[in-house]
Amino acid sequence: MINTIKGLSVVDFITGRKGTYQAIVKVPAGFVTVYRIGSEVPSLNGWKKGALQTLLFLAEGSEYPLVVFAKKGNKVIIIDKEIAEKVEVGTINQLFCNTNLMDHKQYQAVNAKTWADKAFLLNE
């Protein structure tokens, strides 16, 4: 995995463990709400542009959730390795274009040429 984005911390909290996920989402009315989204590692492309604020992971046997994706204003500050490995350039260009994830130096570092290429894994 390759990360050249300044201010983005890549964490490894999920590490193949089982658990449940929650999403904190900003709704059109302006307030935030929490959704339980199941036990599969979530994808970032199932949300409206600018809606997803935070993803939490509650591991089996744990009392407290861990933050595996977080935005602070227009900057994504935390992303888990397992989520980052699934992110495609097209997802960033469509849904996170006003954030620090849209970084052409990052795209060059992973040899991304199309929207279908991975944004954090080296593309052949």
C-alpha positions as CSV (number, residue, x, y, z in Angstrom):
1,M,0.0,0.0,0.0
2,I,1.3,3.5,-0.9
3,N,0.2,6.7,0.7
4,T,1.8,10.1,-0.3
5,I,-1.1,12.3,1.0
6,K,0.0,14.8,3.6
7,G,-2.1,14.6,6.8
8,L,-3.7,11.3,6.0
9,S,-3.1,8.6,8.7
10,V,-3.5,5.0,7.5
11,V,-4.4,2.8,10.4
12,D,-4.7,-1.0,10.6
13,F,-7.5,-1.6,13.1
14,I,-9.6,-4.0,11.1
15,T,-6.8,-6.5,10.3
16,G,-9.2,-9.2,9.2
17,R,-11.1,-9.2,12.4
18,K,-14.9,-9.8,12.5
19,G,-17.2,-7.1,13.8
20,T,-19.9,-4.6,12.9
21,Y,-19.7,-1.2,11.3
22,Q,-21.5,2.0,11.8
23,A,-21.6,5.1,9.6
24,I,-22.0,8.7,10.8
25,V,-23.6,10.5,7.9
26,K,-24.6,14.1,7.3
27,V,-28.2,14.2,6.0
28,P,-29.6,16.9,3.6
29,A,-31.3,18.6,6.6
30,G,-27.8,19.3,7.9
31,F,-27.7,17.1,11.0
32,V,-25.8,13.9,11.4
33,T,-27.2,10.4,12.0
34,V,-25.8,7.0,12.7
35,Y,-26.5,3.9,10.7
36,R,-25.5,0.3,11.4
37,I,-24.2,-1.0,8.1
38,G,-23.5,-4.7,8.8
39,S,-20.4,-6.9,9.1
40,E,-18.8,-6.5,5.7
41,V,-15.9,-4.1,5.3
42,P,-17.7,-1.0,3.9
43,S,-17.1,0.6,0.6
44,L,-16.8,4.4,0.2
45,N,-18.9,4.5,-3.0
46,G,-22.3,3.8,-1.5
47,W,-22.9,7.4,-0.2
48,K,-23.9,10.7,-1.6
49,K,-21.2,13.3,-2.2
50,G,-20.1,14.8,1.1
51,A,-22.5,12.8,3.3
52,L,-20.1,10.2,4.9
53,Q,-18.3,11.7,7.8
54,T,-17.0,8.8,9.9
55,L,-16.9,5.0,9.8
56,L,-16.7,3.0,13.1
57,F,-15.7,-0.6,13.6
58,L,-16.8,-2.5,16.7
59,A,-14.8,-5.7,16.8
60,E,-16.4,-8.9,18.3
61,G,-15.8,-9.0,22.0
62,S,-14.9,-5.3,22.3
63,E,-16.9,-2.7,24.1
64,Y,-15.7,0.4,22.2
65,P,-15.7,1.1,18.5
66,L,-12.6,2.2,16.6
67,V,-12.6,5.0,14.0
68,V,-11.6,3.5,10.6
69,F,-12.5,6.5,8.4
70,A,-12.9,10.1,9.5
71,K,-13.2,13.5,7.8
72,K,-12.4,16.8,9.4
73,G,-13.9,19.5,7.3
74,N,-12.6,18.9,3.7
75,K,-9.8,16.6,4.8
76,V,-9.9,12.9,5.3
77,I,-7.6,12.4,8.3
78,I,-8.0,8.6,9.0
79,I,-8.5,5.6,6.8
80,D,-8.1,2.0,7.6
81,K,-5.8,-0.1,5.4
82,E,-8.5,-2.5,4.4
83,I,-10.8,0.3,3.3
84,A,-8.0,2.2,1.5
85,E,-7.1,-0.9,-0.5
86,K,-10.6,-1.1,-2.0
87,V,-10.8,2.6,-3.0
88,E,-10.8,3.4,-6.7
89,V,-9.8,6.6,-8.4
90,G,-13.3,7.0,-9.7
91,T,-14.8,6.9,-6.2
92,I,-12.5,9.7,-5.1
93,N,-13.1,11.8,-8.3
94,Q,-16.9,11.5,-7.9
95,L,-17.5,11.6,-4.1
96,F,-14.4,13.0,-2.5
97,C,-13.2,15.5,-5.1
98,N,-13.2,18.4,-2.6
99,T,-11.0,16.5,-0.1
100,N,-7.3,15.8,0.2
101,L,-7.9,12.3,-1.2
102,M,-8.0,13.7,-4.7
103,D,-4.2,14.1,-5.1
104,H,-2.6,13.7,-8.5
105,K,0.8,12.9,-6.9
106,Q,-0.9,9.9,-5.1
107,Y,-2.3,8.8,-8.4
108,Q,1.1,9.0,-10.1
109,A,2.7,7.1,-7.2
110,V,0.4,4.1,-7.7
111,N,0.5,4.4,-11.5
112,A,-3.3,5.1,-11.8
113,K,-4.4,5.9,-15.3
114,T,-8.2,5.2,-15.3
115,W,-11.0,5.7,-12.9
116,A,-11.1,1.9,-12.3
117,D,-7.6,1.9,-11.0
118,K,-6.9,1.5,-7.2
119,A,-6.0,4.7,-5.5
120,F,-3.7,3.2,-2.8
121,L,-2.4,0.0,-4.4
122,L,0.2,-0.1,-7.1
123,N,-1.5,-0.6,-10.5
124,E,0.3,-2.6,-13.2
